[in-house]
Amino acid sequence: MNIALIVGLCVILLGLIVGYNIMAQQRQRVESSKRQEMAKYIAVIDATEELIGNAHNLPYSGSLLICLNQKILDALKTMHEIDKSDRSLPTRIADVQQQVNQINQTYQNKESTSFRVPDSDREAISMLKLVKRLRAVIKAEHTKGRMQTQAFVAENSRLEQMQMKINIENVLKRVNDAKIKGQMGTAQQLLKKALDVVSAKNDPYCQSAKENLSAMLEDVNTALNKTAAAQQPKKEGDELDELFAPKKKW
């Protein structure tokens, strides 16, 4: 009887141990999943805050700033639903919500900064990468239903035009640098490529850029023609005329 009791108790104890281990493993899986989810939203917030931090490098519209801050706000709210024990989240949520409200009032009809021509090819590439990331964000937010179609279309068009402006303004800088160095052939090639790009667009900026580029190309072509004419070898008759021409009196 004692042996049966001992065996029974051992079985019960073993069952409790197994049950505890299963519950502990399940709890660990839940905690691990929660940490992964939290890490994912923290990465989203960090990346979005980095984009907002570049608002002094490119003109950000009010619509774009609201979209980015709303993305952070949605991520914080989801994190709060996942982990109610984090007491810092409600405060952060309130702060970002206040930021969204302030942007609504401040940036309705103005941008964060004025457009600045890139100083170098490297800076132009950096600016273009930033615009590309911004376009990807607003597209994703629109797909998720967090950005209205009208606002998305307007902002996407604005960013697309900004890409064009960065490219063209950088080309103009390179053309001027080439002209200063006397590299008229390089300037001509750059202008032709830029004209091909703007000719495919009909917006006011591209139309204005097309006129400016065409005028610059005409000047470069004139300079190249003059150089080519000056470098042509003289004919034998011209040399004889020059030889027997009356001498000038000084």
FENBELGI-V563207 format. One record per residue. N is the residue number from 0. RES is the residue in three letters. PHI is phi in whole degrees, -180 to 180 (* if undefined). OMEGA is omega in whole degrees, -180 to 180 (none if undefined). Layout:
# FENBELGI-V563207
N:RES:PHI:OMEGA
N:RES:PHI:OMEGA
This chain:
# FENBELGI-V563207
0:MET:*:180
1:ASN:-66:179
2:ILE:-65:179
3:ALA:-63:179
4:LEU:-65:180
5:ILE:-64:179
6:VAL:-61:180
7:GLY:-62:179
8:LEU:-65:178
9:CYS:-64:179
10:VAL:-65:179
11:ILE:-63:180
12:LEU:-62:179
13:LEU:-63:177
14:GLY:-63:179
15:LEU:-65:-180
16:ILE:-65:179
17:VAL:-63:179
18:GLY:-63:179
19:TYR:-63:180
20:ASN:-63:178
21:ILE:-63:179
22:MET:-65:180
23:ALA:-66:179
24:GLN:-65:178
25:GLN:-64:179
26:ARG:-64:178
27:GLN:-65:178
28:ARG:-64:179
29:VAL:-64:180
30:GLU:-65:179
31:SER:-65:178
32:SER:-63:179
33:LYS:-64:180
34:ARG:-64:179
35:GLN:-64:179
36:GLU:-64:179
37:MET:-63:179
38:ALA:-63:180
39:LYS:-63:-179
40:TYR:-74:175
41:ILE:-64:178
42:ALA:-65:178
43:VAL:-62:-179
44:ILE:-65:-180
45:ASP:-62:-179
46:ALA:-65:-179
47:THR:-71:177
48:GLU:-64:176
49:GLU:-65:178
50:LEU:-64:179
51:ILE:-63:-180
52:GLY:-65:179
53:ASN:-94:-178
54:ALA:-66:178
55:HIS:-89:180
56:ASN:-94:-180
57:LEU:-135:176
58:PRO:-70:176
59:TYR:-99:176
60:SER:-80:176
61:GLY:-60:-180
62:SER:-62:180
63:LEU:-69:180
64:LEU:-63:178
65:ILE:-65:179
66:CYS:-58:-178
67:LEU:-68:180
68:ASN:-69:177
69:GLN:-67:177
70:LYS:-62:177
71:ILE:-66:-179
72:LEU:-61:179
73:ASP:-64:179
74:ALA:-65:179
75:LEU:-65:179
76:LYS:-64:178
77:THR:-66:177
78:MET:-62:180
79:HIS:-67:176
80:GLU:-68:180
81:ILE:-73:-176
82:ASP:-131:-180
83:LYS:-75:-176
84:SER:-79:-179
85:ASP:-78:-175
86:ARG:-79:-180
87:SER:-80:-175
88:LEU:-65:179
89:PRO:-57:179
90:THR:-67:179
91:ARG:-65:178
92:ILE:-62:180
93:ALA:-64:-180
94:ASP:-64:-179
95:VAL:-69:177
96:GLN:-62:177
97:GLN:-64:178
98:GLN:-63:178
99:VAL:-61:179
100:ASN:-63:-180
101:GLN:-68:178
102:ILE:-63:178
103:ASN:-56:-178
104:GLN:-85:-171
105:THR:-89:-170
106:TYR:-112:-179
107:GLN:-66:-176
108:ASN:-127:178
109:LYS:-147:-177
110:GLU:-108:-175
111:SER:-67:180
112:THR:-160:178
113:SER:-88:-179
114:PHE:-70:180
115:ARG:-123:180
116:VAL:-67:180
117:PRO:-62:-177
118:ASP:-79:-177
119:SER:-154:176
120:ASP:-61:-180
121:ARG:-62:179
122:GLU:-67:178
123:ALA:-62:179
124:ILE:-63:178
125:SER:-62:179
126:MET:-66:180
127:LEU:-66:177
128:LYS:-64:179
129:LEU:-64:179
130:VAL:-62:179
131:LYS:-61:178
132:ARG:-65:180
133:LEU:-64:179
134:ARG:-65:178
135:ALA:-66:-180
136:VAL:-66:-177
137:ILE:-67:177
138:LYS:-65:179
139:ALA:-65:-180
140:GLU:-67:177
141:HIS:-67:179
142:THR:-62:179
143:LYS:-81:180
144:GLY:81:-179
145:ARG:-94:178
146:MET:-136:-177
147:GLN:-66:-175
148:THR:-58:-178
149:GLN:-62:179
150:ALA:-67:180
151:PHE:-64:-179
152:VAL:-61:-179
153:ALA:-65:-178
154:GLU:-71:179
155:ASN:-64:178
156:SER:-65:180
157:ARG:-65:180
158:LEU:-70:177
159:GLU:-63:178
160:GLN:-67:178
161:MET:-67:175
162:GLN:-58:179
163:MET:-61:-177
164:LYS:-64:179
165:ILE:-60:-179
166:ASN:-63:-176
167:ILE:-68:-180
168:GLU:-64:177
169:ASN:-69:177
170:VAL:-63:179
171:LEU:-60:178
172:LYS:-64:-180
173:ARG:-66:178
174:VAL:-64:179
175:ASN:-62:178
176:ASP:-64:180
177:ALA:-65:179
178:LYS:-65:179
179:ILE:-63:180
180:LYS:-83:-180
181:GLY:78:-179
182:GLN:-93:-175
183:MET:-68:178
184:GLY:-64:177
185:THR:-64:178
186:ALA:-60:180
187:GLN:-63:180
188:GLN:-63:180
189:LEU:-62:-179
190:LEU:-65:179
191:LYS:-64:179
192:LYS:-64:179
193:ALA:-64:178
194:LEU:-64:178
195:ASP:-61:-178
196:VAL:-72:-176
197:VAL:-72:-179
198:SER:-66:-179
199:ALA:-84:-179
200:LYS:-115:-178
201:ASN:-121:-178
202:ASP:-73:-176
203:PRO:-56:-179
204:TYR:-63:-178
205:CYS:-66:178
206:GLN:-65:178
207:SER:-65:179
208:ALA:-64:180
209:LYS:-62:179
210:GLU:-63:-179
211:ASN:-66:-180
212:LEU:-66:180
213:SER:-64:178
214:ALA:-64:179
215:MET:-66:179
216:LEU:-65:178
217:GLU:-63:178
218:ASP:-64:-180
219:VAL:-66:179
220:ASN:-61:178
221:THR:-61:180
222:ALA:-65:179
223:LEU:-67:178
224:ASN:-64:178
225:LYS:-64:179
226:THR:-65:-180
227:ALA:-65:180
228:ALA:-65:-179
229:ALA:-69:-177
230:GLN:-92:180
231:GLN:-69:179
232:PRO:-67:-179
233:LYS:-75:176
234:LYS:-75:-177
235:GLU:-60:179
236:GLY:-64:180
237:ASP:-64:180
238:GLU:-66:178
239:LEU:-67:178
240:ASP:-59:-179
241:GLU:-68:-178
242:LEU:-67:-177
243:PHE:-97:178
244:ALA:-69:178
245:PRO:-57:180
246:LYS:-74:179
247:LYS:-79:176
248:LYS:-97:-178
249:TRP:-105:none
